[in-house]
């Protein structure tokens, strides 16, 4: 019995044959980018705190730097979702073209 992911009649073996499969890659990339944004946000806010304490003291800029802990994961995650969706669409298009070439359609 063949599962949908092993179906050779669809491009790329059924990898992007339905909408749910097309959303898995963008969601996975968005999660990884959000984690990267969290790491960058923490580094940015702690670095800003250290620099402010050594130079001009704490001010509203320091508070805004700590907003990066929330803002950077959101921005990175949105960009990651869009990037993952673009990669999924390109892979689906390439798979369609390769599938047609394999069947001899022009």
PyMOL commands that set and color helices and strands:
alter all, ss='L'
color gray80, all
select helices_A, chain A and resi 4-6+11-14+19-54+60-66+68-103
alter helices_A, ss='H'
color red, helices_A
deselect
rebuild
show_as cartoon
